[in-house]
Amino acid sequence: MSALTSLGMGEIAAAIKAKKASASEVVEAHLSRISSKDVSIGAFLARADDAARGEAKEIDARIAKGEDPGVLAGVPIAIKDVIHVKGFPTTCGSKILNRFATPYDATVIRRLRSAGAIVLGKLNMDEFAMGSSNENSAFGPVKNPWDLTRVPGGSSGGSAAAVSAGFAAMTLGSDTGGSIRQPAAFCGVVGLKPTYGRVSRYGLVAFASSLDQIGPLTRSCADAALSLSVIAGQDVHDATSSPRPVDDYAAALHAPTKGLRVGVPRDFLKTGVEPGVMAEFDKTISALKADGAEIVDVALPNAPHAIATYYLVATAEASSNLARFDGVRYGLRTDSATARATLKDMYGETRDAGFGPEVKRRIVLGTFVLSSGYYDAYYLRAQKVRTLIRRDFETAFASCDVIATPTTPSPAFKLGEKTANPLEMYLADVFTVPANLAGVPGISVPCGLSNGLPVGVQFVGPVFEEATLLRAGRAVERLMGMSAAPTGI
Amino acid sequence: MAEIQDKLLTHIATLARLSLSTEETTSLAHDLAEILKYAASLETIDLAGVPPMSHATEGERFRPDEPTHDLTREQALQNAPDQDSGLFRVPQVIGG
């Protein structure tokens, strides 16, 4: 990685403002790296090199005039292709949206651009953010920069791989059941899912509206803090965005470990975690303890039910949200072979042709659990269990500040390893899904390697306690000294 | 637990506006049966008096319902597969 493509976001902005490097040089260094390395990774679905060069020139011109272009002046970023960025298509990794021209910027993009960030492109993902390996993309899989025979995780696989490979200083992902944190763990980067309502969802194509959140993937907790400080806050276009003031996340990075109460739900970790992952997790907890953290036993008795709950709740919401892809207002339309085809025929044929297998699986499951005769037994029951899962967190947070688990039960698995068994794929999210159901924030931070593959530790906190998560995450960075440089490219 | 047979799956696919092939129907029926078997663990939980949770928010905050002009008509129609005179055009609505 050349110097410019390994710098942190704050370092890049500072160097550009101090005229030690120009925004144009920074953008060129990243475009050059993408051109030479993304052939083997497959992270980008769309690029706009000339537009990025133009924006970099503008930043440089403003600095030459003595203006301050913002805290992210000239910082190159890239965006999961489920978030609207004007001037780019939005495909959601799906054939059904393959010709969609995006008419407006999502609120997060507007804020990042106002702060001086430069969007380099749109990133590959599992179709409609449904998947844990990026293998559900209609445009091909993404490879893990640590090992090209392995998945980068999903659904924000392109976002995690791009940051890991040095293609961008920060990427945005979306997290409905772990889609930021799980790929961050697999690719050895930091992934932050904010509290539900902390970041506006305006301009994010909806998967499961009560669970979705946008968040940053970065190479450090400092960059995650800086990113969140820019994108967080109330937005008139998202009625669920919170009016609470945005905390000083950068300040939290300097808070000492001493006095931090770290809850560990040992019962929840008893099954299914690979020994190599568990060893790195235990080392991390020991290091935090030695640094002054108080380690507390906590229980999350209903967390083992989270995956089942999630797949009933999230698919129900998805089946409703994805009804809009009907061949009328945007995207694919399949013209029927029969001359007397009706609107209903067009709907069915367009959707069958446009959606991939996992999306159809979830639409069908979601439609089933919402259908007459099954609603109470499945959807309503799952919503009640969701209440219990949230209560577990509330009880646990009475005795701790954050809850620590491995982010994933295993490191990155092989391409094709889990595609034949949907349920096995779903279980890759066992530790990340509970936070979405409860609406609480979570962060994954690299904490070690198992057989040469990154392992992530996850911290989950009470609502709007992102600062505490960043404090714990920074402590792990400092104590575990995990290098973010991937070995596969 | 209901057994997801092909017939039920065909009904669900109709509700979901998906024209599935026979192979897809059989394959999805199998997958759904597996997933619902897994989800049966929720039946063991005592949920008496537990309210359902549909939102993770503190409550929604609504803005005044006033029209804005964020998109022009042309922008709203620019992605339409078929349009006519500023309107979305669709196949015949009533079956023949």
Interface residues (C-beta under 8 A of the other chain):
Chain A: R99 F100 A101 P103 Y104 Y196 G197 S210 L211 Q234 V236 A239 T240 S241 S242 P243 N302 P304 H305 I307 A308 T309 Y311 L312 S319 A323 D326 G327 V328 R329 Y330 G331 L332 R333 S336 R340 A341 T342 L343 K344 D345 M346 Y347 G348 E349 R351 D352 F355 P357 K360 R361 I363 V364 L365 T367 F368 S371 Y374 A377 Y378 L380 R381 A382 Q383 K384 V385 R386 T387 L388 R390 P422 L423 L437 A438 G439
Chain B: M1 A2 I4 L9 I12 A13 L15 A16 R17 L18 S19 L20 S21 E24 L28 D31 L32 E34 I35 L36 Y38 A39 S41 L42 E43 I45 L47 V50 P51 P52 M53 S54 H55 A56 T57 E58 E60 R61 F62 R63 D70 L71 Q75 A76 Q78 N79 A80 P81 D82 F88 V90 P91 Q92 V93 I94 G95 G96
